[in-house]
Amino acid sequence: MAKAEGGKEPINEQAVANMYASMRSELNQIYSKITELEMEVSEHTLVINAIQPLDQSRRCYRMIGGVLVERTIKEVLPAVQRNKDGLEEVVARLNEALEKKKKEITEFEAKYKIRIRKADAEVKDESGRKEGSAQGVLVGPAGGSE
């Protein structure tokens, strides 16, 4: 069992497990936020590519705070581009935070010698399944006409 040396040191194995689970949860939240924002960047790119070649005085509609407003492409295009740039900046910062969190988790795993048993078992099972399914696929055609 670990001894409590400082304010953040876990007292026992359960505390270590709870801290580890919390760290993994934070990592998953960062992953999901990055994915969400990357999808928004993709949508902004699609909009920019769709309206760029059009006449700048043409009317278009933009959703602002849940309200659909009528503007011209000339007004909307720079705003959409700024939003896209801002989203890309946030994604870059989240990627940095993700790398820091991964490093922190790796150090935590090394410090407390954490290994995930479930993942090891799944790897062994998956390799067995792949081999079995491959044999099942090959058996049909190979046993053609007897």
Buried (B, 14 or more C-beta within 10 A) or exposed (E): EEEEEEEEEBEEEEBBEEBBEEBBEBBEEBEEBBEEBBEBBEEBBEBBEEBEEEEEEEEBEBEEEEEEEEBEBEEBBEEBBEBBEEBBEBBEEBEEBBEEBEEEBEEBBEEBEEEEEEEEEEEEEEEEEEEEEEEEEEEEEEEEEE
